[in-house]
Amino acid sequence: MTLTTMFSITAAVASLLITISFWLPQTTPDTEKLSPYECGFDPIGSARLPFSLRFFLVAILFLLFDLEIALLLPIPWAMSLPQPELTTTWTSAIITLLTLGLIYEWGAGGLEWAE
């Protein structure tokens, strides 16, 4: 096959798919598809309902421990530097601080979902 025949076949298939895509969509959407999606919250109910502070606390803790992964990810590459002892010291300090923070949150009841 030459390049021009492959290009013309590709263009024909693309044109066919574009033409078909105009006829396939549903033209009468129902009320569920027209209503906004708000991350699991009811968009039709009252907007004055209180949110769970526990939910946001767990989300913040997730972000903090996700940041821990970003801080600890370059450690294998840093171990090949001329001073691996310094890398080990800083890694131990980061892990110790995060462990102490987790112990504090656990002891304060921040990880308990039920009130």
N, C-alpha and C positions, 0 to 999 in steps of 0.2 A: 504494500500500500504506500502510496506517495503521501507527502505531507499535505498537499492540497485536498486529497480525498478524505484524509483523516480530519482535516479542519472543517470540510463541508459536512461530514457526518456529525461531528461535534456540534456545529452550528445548527444543524437540522434538529438534533435531539434537544438542544437547549431551547430552540424556538418552540418545539412541540410541548415541552414541559412548561414553558411560560404561558403558552396558550391554554393548556389544560388547567393551570392553576387559577385562571380567572373564572372557570366554570365550577370548580370543585368546592370553593368555600361556601359555607352555609349562609344564605342571604337573610334568614330570619332568626337572629340570635334571641335566646330566651332571657328571662330576667336575671338568672344566675350569672350569665356571661356579661350582662350589662352592669351588674353591681360591682363596686370596687372591692379589691381584696386587701385587707389590712392586717396581714401577718397573724391570722387566727383570731383577731378581735372582731366582734360583730359590728359591721359598718352601719347598720340600720338602727341599732339601739342607742341609748344615751351615751354621749361623749364624756359625761361627768363621772363615770364609774372609776373608783380607785384602782390603781395597778398594784400588783404584788411587789413589795420591796424585796422580798426574798428572791424573786425571779431576777431582778436587776443585780442583786448582790452576787448571785451565781454567775451571771453574765460577766460581771467585772472580774470575778475570780478566774473565770475561764480566759479572759483576755490577758490577765497578769501571767498566768502559767503558760499561755501561748507565747508571750514575750520571753519567757524563760527558755523555750526551745530556740527562739531566734538568737538569744545570747549564747547558748551552749552549742549551737550548730558548728561554728568554726573551730572548735577545740581540737579535733583531730588534725587539722591543718596547722594549727598553732603549736602543736606538740613537736613539729619538725623544725621549729625555729631554734636559733642558737641557745636560748635559755628556756628549756622546757619546765624547769622548776618554777619560774615566774608564772607560766601558764597554769601549772597545777595549783599554785597558790591562789590565783585569781578565780579559777574554776571552783576550788573548795570554798572560797569566800562567797561566791554567788549561790552555790548550792546550800551553804549553811544559812544564809539570809533567807532564802526562799523556804527552807525547811522550818526555820523559826517562825516565819510569817504564817505558814500552814498550820503549825502547832497552835499559834495564837488564835487564828480564826476558828480552828476546831474547838479549842477550849472556851472561846467566847460564844460558841453556839451559832456561828455564822454559816455553818454547813448543814445545819438542821433545817429540813424543809418544813416540817410541821411546827406550828407555833405553840 
